[in-house]
């Protein structure tokens, strides 16, 4: 089995890389994001997590996805501009990707094998589903779209994978 950190992804700018290069040895929160969703204000909390935990060896990784109600219709440039000007996003974003179905990105093929706290694995249910990864790529938590970025269980999972 391939380590999730070795999976090829493209940056939002279209540059080929790997998840491991994006996370750069840090623990991560991988989130499928969308600019025109009722949950889009979660960008504020995600950016707060980045600011708070980034210096401790953590990064948020946003994966734009247009599979849920067409809520991420923009180009890479439009997505970057929206995230930067509206929410001050400083964390890395990948290119727009499919998280479900026949075109599912290999990153999400690996992520969706993991069950959430209720034991549900499989397809992403909506925008802003969250996965906590340790710095070695081990997936240690899956949280639903409506889970606030500052939810106590999510924060505990993040703190649990940070260097002491």
Order of alpha helices (4+ residues) and beta strands (2+ residues): beta-beta-alpha-beta-alpha-beta-alpha-beta-alpha-beta-beta-alpha
